[in-house]
Amino acid sequence: MRCDRLIRALGIVPLAFFLLPLCVQAQSQSSYFAAADLDHDKRLSLVEFQEWMSYAFHRMDANHNDVLEPEEQHVTRATRLTLAELHTRQAEQFRRQDKNGDGYLSQKEFLAPPG
């Protein structure tokens, strides 16, 4: 199953970054990183990380208003989630994964289990 389908099927977009290890196992690690590295500079900026990790959000946002309403999430008792809220959570995750504090994620930092 493709990563985006898995995330959507489980209906847990806010926690999608926890699925990274499963997705990475299903794909070549270097090709997964390369796909996220939009400018191909062999490191991920926060913007690239957020763009990559927001894929499922954008797919589920049926009315394209940057808000996932409970009915768009396909999960019982889901709460409303804005893209801005998701980006805040992703920025926190990015900072935790940026072990050397250089403002970018290396392939190793990106593919490491979330901490």
Helices and strands as residue ranges (DSSP letters): H 3-10, G 13-19, H 20-26, H 29-36, H 46-53, H 55-60, E 67-68, H 70-73, E 81-82, H 83-97, H 107-111
